Amino acid sequence: MKKDSPWYLALWCVVGVAIGIVFVGVLTSVVHWAGTEKFCGEFCHSMDATYVAYQKGDHFRTASGATAGCSDCHLKNESNHFAGPIDYTALLIDKAIAGSKSLFGEIAGHLNTPEKQIEMRQEMAEAVHAQMMDRNWASCRGCHDVARMYDPKRPMLGEIHRHMGPEAKNVDCLACHPTAGHNYGYILKFDTAKK
């Protein structure tokens, strides 16, 4: 086949599209795998203690049977039901930053054991709390629609959340729901009992 032939160009276009599809498929699969609880809790050693606290938290298994995964709460745009290309790119950047912090913690040695993770818990919790406040609790709002929080059996639930819609600022979900993501009480009791 001649290089100046239209079939030659068409062949390279088909090859390019095929490589692009495989690349996107592999990238999406890796991003999805690296966002699972199994990855965060069992593969990533810097999350051992955090993973146990997550399993004791309110969102590990909810009353409805749903589970909020690590990425749902900790990654920008993950809990949104639609993420466009810009949102997805922001998610990937957010994931890379979070992953590099964990990797650095492992390499530097200040997150490589559950004991060290518990020592760093307060500092990490404050950083995550500040990040969630900065994002106006977008992760929480991705799953919880406060405008629809009405239960005839518990009318105060809707009334309490009525003024906490997306337009509300200075809302702090963790002020009332401190164990929504992680319940460290179990770990701290266990850790104290070991000493």
N, C-alpha and C positions, 0 to 999 in steps of 0.2 A: 504494500500500500504506500502510495506516495505521500510525502509530508504536506504537500500543498493540496491534497485531495479533501473534499468536504467530509468524506467518510473517516478520514484520519482525525479531523477535528471533532467529529461526532463521537468517535470512539473515546477520545480523551475526555470529552464532556461526560460521557456515561461513567467512565472510570472515576472521574472527580466526584460526581454525584454519589456513586457507590461508596467511595472512601469517606465522604462527608456524612452519609447516613450511618455508616459503621462507627465513625468517630463520635457523633452525637449520641448514638445508642449506648456505646461504651461509657461515655462521660455521664450520661443520665443514670445508668446502672450503678456506676461507682458513687455518684452523689447520693443516690437513694440508699445504697448499702451503708455508706458512711454516715447516714442520718438515722439509722435504726437503733433501737435500744440495745440490741445485741452488740453492735459496734461500740457504742458509747460506754456501755456497762461492762462488757466482757473483753472486748478487743483493746480498748483504750485504757491502759492501766491507770492513767491519772484520774479516772472517774470511778474507781472501786467503791469508795465510801459514799460518793454522791449517788451511785447506782442503787446501793442498798437503801439510802434515804428516799430515793425516788420510788422504789418498790413499796415503801411504807406511806408515801404521800397520797393525797386525795385524788390525783389524776391518773394514777397507775391503772386502777380499775374503778371506773365510776359506777354509780348505781345503774346507769343505762347499759353498762358493758363496754362502753367506749374507753379508749386509752389515749391520753395525750402523750405523744412521744417527745423525746428530747428536742428534736428539731422543731416541733410544733411551737414550743415555748421559747427556745433559745435562738432560733435563726430568723432573721428578718424575712418577712413575706411568706414563711412556710405555712402558717395557719390560714392564709388567704386562700379562698377557693379558686381564684384565678390569678395567675402570675404571668404577666407578659414578659417579653424578652428583657426589658430593663429591670423588672422586678426579679427575674430569675438570675440575671447577672449580679444584682445586689445581693441576692441570697448566696451565690457562689463566693463572692468576695467576703461576706460575713462568715461563711463556713471556713474559708481559708484562714481568716484572722483568728477565729475561735480554735481551729485545729492547730495553728502555729503556737498559740499560747499554751495549749496542753502539751504539745511536743516539746516546747522549750522547758516547761515545768518538769517533764520526764528527764530530759537531758541534764538540766541544771541540778536535778535531784531534790527539788522542793515539793514535788507532787508524786514521787515515785513509790510511796507506800501509803496505805490507808491512814496510818497515824499522822503522816505529814499532811495528807489531804484534810484531815479533821482540824489540824492546826491552822491550815490556810482557809478553812471554811468561812469564817467571818469576812475575811478580805474578799474572797470570791463572791460571797453572797451580796456584799455591798456593791461590788462592781456590776453584777447582774441586775440588782435592784435599780441602780442608777441608769443602766442601759434601758430597762423596761420603762422607767419613768420618762426617759428621754424620747422613747418611741411611743409615748402615750398609750402604753399597754396594748399595742396593736396585736400582739400575739394572743392575749386574752380575748380581745374583741373579735379576732378571726373565728373563734368558736362560740363565744357567748354574745348573743344579741340582747343587750339590756332592755331594748324597747319591747321585747317579747317575754320578758321575765315576769310573768304574772301567773300565780298559782292560786285558784280560789280557796284552797285550803290554808294557804299562807299569804294573805294579801299584803302583808308588810314587806315581803320579799320584793315585789314589784315596786312598791313605794320607796324602799331604800335605794334601789338601783335606778329609779326614774331619771335622776339628774346626772347620771354617769355615762351618757352616750358618747359617741366619738368626738363630739364638739366640746365636751367637758375637759378642762385642764386640771392639773394638780390632783387627779384621782390616784389613789394608791390601793390597788387590788390586794396587795399583800398585807395591808393593815388589818383587814378582816379575814383574809384567807392565807395565813402564814404557812400552812402545810399543803397548799395546793399542789406544789411541784415536788417538794422534798420534805420529809418529816425526819429531822435529825434527832428527835427525842429518843427514838429507839437505839440509834447508834451511840449516842452519848451515854445512855443508861448502860448499854452493853460494854462500852469502853471503860466506864467508871467501875463496873463490876469486875473487870479483868484486873484492875490495879490493886 
